[in-house]
Amino acid sequence: MTGKNILYEKNNSTAVITFNRPEKKNALSLELMDELRGVLEGVEDDDSIRSVVITGAGGNFSSGADLSDPHSLKMIEQQLDESSGKSTMIRLINLNKPTIAAVHGYALGHGLECALMCDIIIASETAEFGFIGPLRGSICPYANIRLADEVGRAKAKELLFTCDRISADEALRIRLVNRVVPNEKLMEASLGLAEKMKNAAPLATRLTKEAINRKLGGYETSLKAFKEIAAGEDLMEGAMAFLEKRPPKWRQ
């Protein structure tokens, strides 16, 4: 199941999925997300896999959506369309096995939303987190759905309105992540937790996950919001300003 943008291996009963675009700080492209969806479909059908760890190659989890990819808008919109069957994010959150995001380096924007869709986040001590969509003229649609449940409504609004980047320790303090470990212990801690999970009955684990996630809807509202953003001028201006390394000039 290894592709151009995704590395895949099995470690005992754990599937390890690695974003593999280190030259782009693992920025998420349409191609990468399509590959990831295919891997997740394979994982879901493999009864020998009891848990999943997702991480990034080259020292970063993911720097967010790849704004240099001409299909980046299509990618984000596709992630919100529950009816299409092509949403990797919805496939990830509804995966029938527990998922752990092993985060080091940057976890920003859409990349951080990928981590947020996992059941548990383990961070290395130098990880950096930020919901940066509004800085690029966009929104963080999955954070809009889930973040308030994790960190509280007021803190979620602060993070999404300011786009502040926060440290691993701050992410732990506000309960965005489950634990922080030394950089060199990140995969050891993540795989150790995954190994511990296999002691629980698979059916009980799956039903527990479904029960806890039962309120996670809102895709239709976020899709409507993103389509409004995409129809305006600010999203293109934000992307161009980022690529040209200049301040954006918002028009709306």
Secondary structure, 3 states (H helix, E strand, C coil): CCCCCEEEEEECCEEEEEECCHHHCCCECHHHHHHHHHHHHHHHHCCCCCEEEEEECCCCCECCECCCCCCHHHHHHHHHCHHHCCCHHHHHHCCCCCEEEEECCEEEHHHHHHHHHCCEEEEECCCEEECCHHHHCCCCHHHHHHHHHHHCHHHHHHHHHHCCEEEHHHHHHCCCCCEEECHHHHHHHHHHHHHHHCCCCHHHHHHHHHHHCCCCCCHHHHHHHHHHHHHCCHHHHHHHHHHHCCCCCCCC
